[in-house]
């Protein structure tokens, strides 16, 4: 279990353009994860 102030474990996720992004590649930058149900998107 992570505690406040712990580093997040590395993971990969697809961005909104379908590109694979790895958390470790963003080290030192501010990262915001925004999750929403795909069913609520247009199209």
N, C-alpha and C positions, 0 to 999 in steps of 0.2 A: 504494500500500500504506500502510495506517495504521501509525503507530508508537505505542508506549506513550505515553499522555498526550494524543494527538490527539483532537479532537472527532469524534464519530461523524457521518457524513453523514446528512442528513435522509432519512427514509423514512416510509411509511405502512403500517399493519398493522391487521388486524381483531382486536379483543379477544375475550374469551370470550363476550361477549353479541352479537357481530356488529357492534359499533360501530367505525367507522374512527377510528384514533388516529394522530396525526402526532407524530413525535419532537420537532419544533420547538415544539409546543404544550406540551411537558413540560419545557422548558429550565429549569434551576435546581432540578429535583426529582430524587430518586433514581429510576432506572428499572431494572427487572429484566426481562429477556426470558427466558421459559421456553418452550422448544420441546419438543414431544413428538409422537409419531406418533398421528394420529387413530385408527388401528386399535387402539390400546391403551386407548381410552376406552370406558366402558360405553355401550351402546345401539347 
